[in-house]
């Protein structure tokens, strides 16, 4: 089962990386337009901005769920996790030590708390709060912390996986890129209705 477990973890890392790229793309776009957005009541109340925020959080939620899956203790032998992988390859101590460093970084980050807020709705201060879940874009700090973890996992996989597979997600990722462009273009048209560079992108 070792190769299968390693393969599945690798594919999850690919998916997390791709969803994180989409999250980052939306974050960069918002950073470049934020000053105009916050001063425009029409944009703040628009369906376009709500769609933007919800889509960004859907992408980021997928990344956080994947991290929780591979980092947290597995309750069943067939569940995918690094814990189960290392039960199968317990002799590879260097691999485990490298993983343990990344795991500690994950535990010390704010990502687990953010999972509780964004996905699990566990935090009594935020549960059911529309501004947390649907109105405000994700803070860049959370995205950057997540990128550090995902990049470390990619390096770990490349170093210790003796037979890495290709990214089976890449085709769907390319379709998602097109969706991100549509969302950005629609919001851009609302922010800059007279901008001639955007009139052909509807």
Number of C-alpha atoms within 10 A of each C-alpha: 9 13 14 11 19 24 18 16 21 21 18 20 22 20 21 23 20 22 23 24 18 20 23 20 16 23 18 13 12 20 12 11 13 12 10 14 19 11 10 14 10 13 18 17 11 13 12 18 24 18 15 21 20 17 20 23 20 15 20 26 20 16 25 20 16 18 24 16 17 21 19 13 14 15 10 8 11 10 15 23 23 22 16 21 21 18 11 14 12 11 10 11 11 10 17 19 11 14 19 14 11 19 20 10 15 20 12 10 15 14 20 16 14 16 19 14 20 23 18 12 16 14 14 9 10 15 16 13 13 10 10 15 20 19 17 16 21 22 9 14 10 14 18 13 15 23 18 13 18 21 13 18 22 14 11 16 20 13 11 15 15 10 11 15 12 11 14 11 13 13 9 11 16 11 10 16 16 11 14 17 14 14 18 19 18 18 23 22 19 18 17 13 12 10 11 10 10 15 14 8 13 10
